[in-house]
Amino acid sequence: HYHKPAAAAAAPVAPPVKRAVVDQAMRAGVDFYQGLQDDDGHWASDYGGPMFLLPGLVISLYVMGKLDQVLPEPAQREMRRYLRNHQNEDGGYGLHIEGHSTMFGTVLSYVAMRLLGMSAADTEDIDGASAVVNARSWIIARGGAVNVPSWGKFYLCILGVYGWEGLNPVPPECWLLPYALPIHPGRFWCHCRMVYLPMSVLYGRRATGAPTALTELLKKELYVEEYAGITWDETRNMCAKEDLYYPHPWAQDALWWGLTKVEPLLLRTWPGRLLRAAALRCAMKHVHYEDENTRYIDIGPVNKVMNMLCCWFEDPSPVTGTWPKHLPRVADYLWVAEDGMKMQGYNGSQLWDCAFAVQAIAATGLAAEYSGCLQAAHRYLRDSQVADDCPGRLSDWYRHISKGAWPFSTRDHGWPISDCSSEGLKAALELEALGSNLAGPPVSPARLQDCVNVILSYQNAGGGWATYENTRSYKWVEIINPAETFGDIMIDYPYVECSSASLQALAKFHRRHPRHRADEITRSMQRGRDFLLSIQRADGSWYGSWAICFTYGTWFGVKGLIATGSSYDTCPALRKAVEFLLSKQMPCGGWGESYLSSQKKQYTQAVNLEGGAPTSHVVNTAWAVLALGAAGQAGRDAAPLHRAARSLLRMQCPNGDWP
């Protein structure tokens, strides 16, 4: 057994926080949160942040001639306000709202402002024309839009303000390759696959919007040199230094160079043209399959607008074309808040938030006071579980089983995810334990077993869990990652968050139903535990990929180890994790981690933007407290938990909310 070492000098010990004070704060928090619950039982929330999503939508609707139909003037006004509110002081726009200015964010935001009716004139008006002027100045000062990364080049090509010869090839013929090849698109991470699928269709047919007076102006405004004088082939690999997160390997540049030489020659021959036509038909079948299986929501906002464009270029008729089915579901991605209207990074996080809300309310010990709230949430959980697998032979469409899973957002969306399924299962079991009188009818055992089947199927050979599917290829495939702005996007990697959530769910289910697939679950949990231990860092932390960052990952790592039998006394890895978290606690009692941790891949303290002083964050603090509490910190030394509790109490708003 582990013997606790002598304590080092510590912060002054404050008296313990009284239970009545904690209960009062929890009641205030749940009362406030209950007021935000939607009629169907979920909690809606702002899932914005990336700055390149809204411009993609605006460009696509403009090309289709549907901008004013889908986005009436009040919506466009709110979008203009959003773009003005998130402009950086230097005039540029970041990849996301907190990021430094990039060519990608600035060029697309500039184009969006112009398409939304903002003037390029150097005058200040009620719609903030100076925002346009400042953005253009930022672009021109850095060499113009020829330096935008590949995704930006693609959108500009679609709009007709960039030459297709300046974009590295995205050949649809890849979809005709044998699946046995590790570089077949069906082996890519589904988000990557579902973006480059419609991109390959639009590239393959050189889909370009009709020229307008405004696009002719944009050709003059976006570039330093005369548009007609640009040698587009020389711009293919140009990328502003502000954007270059993932430089192309030389092998990739050689591949694109070779394809740019071979493709035109092939398309001059009838076999080459037949091959291109067959590839486009094959790719469009996959586009339509994705549209139909997600009820035209699609897996995410990027492929949503690209799929919509594919359908429009395939058949622009409102009678025979399928693109009209896309238009009503644009609204699924829009969110208006105090900063304006944005396009979200998903169609919401409804199931994810609902599952955690249920577990949080149950953990307060006050569940009996919130029966109506919990019953509504329980109803949403039951209604959101995916009822069936996708139609057809799944391997033909590169899809994983989904019957019994839970999605991140809604049942209409339907893409199953390992950690969402796991949190949904945990929430369902928590509600079942509260009893039907308090929490409503439970999810049936058969449906819980369906979920377990999906979770078990997600486990990779290495013991970890990825996101939507199993890992289907190799890390070396990143060599052909064409996106200079994003790294590690080509395959579905296993993550601490997905693995831990799956282990926690399996453990919780196994305690409730110990006879169901007991041996498989036991073996799965041992392999999962081994995976968690293998990816723990030397300092005791885990890198979190789906939130910020080491605090988040370590919370999941701790919970995963505990779910598989660890205790502080018997597990050195758990002790190291606890020591890591305690080492990051601030004098105020809270934790505060910057988003830069995700980018730099080392723990980075959050600082106040105005004065640069270290600052805590309520979410980081809550994650750390949950991890430490689960690891038995209260029984060893409760002082850090009391300091953290006081920090959370200080940050609570008068209405019960937390900022």
Secondary structure, DSSP 8 states (H G I E B T S, - for coil): ------------------HHHHHHHHHHHHHHHHTTB-TTS-B------BSSHHHHHHHHHHHHT-HHHHS-HHHHHHHHHHHHHT--TTS-EESBTTS-EEHHHHHHHHHHHHHTT---SS---TT-HHHHHHHHHHHHHTT-GGGS-HHHHHHHHHHTSS-GGGS----GGGGGS-TTSTT-GGGS-HHHHHHHHHHHHHHHTT------HHHHHHHHHS-SS-GGG--GGGGTT---TTT-SS---HHHHHHHHHHHHHHHHHHTSHHHHHHHHHHHHHHHHHHHHHHHHTTT--SSHHHHHHHHHHHHHH---TTT-SGGGTGGGGGGGEEEETTEEEE-SSS--HHHHHHHHHHHHHHTT-GGGGHHHHHHHHHHHHHHS--S--SS-GGGGT----TT---SS-TTT----HHHHHHHHHHHHHHHHH-HHHH-S---HHHHHHHHHHHHHHB-TTS-B-SSS---S-GGGGGG---TT--S-SS---BHHHHHHHHHHHHHHHHHSTTTTHHHHHHHHHHHHHHHHHH--TTS----SSSS-HHHHHHHHHHHHHHTT--TTT-HHHHHHHHHHHHT--TTS---B-THHHHHTS--B-B-TTT--B---HHHHHHHHHHHHHTTHHHH--HHHHHHHHHHHHH--TTS---
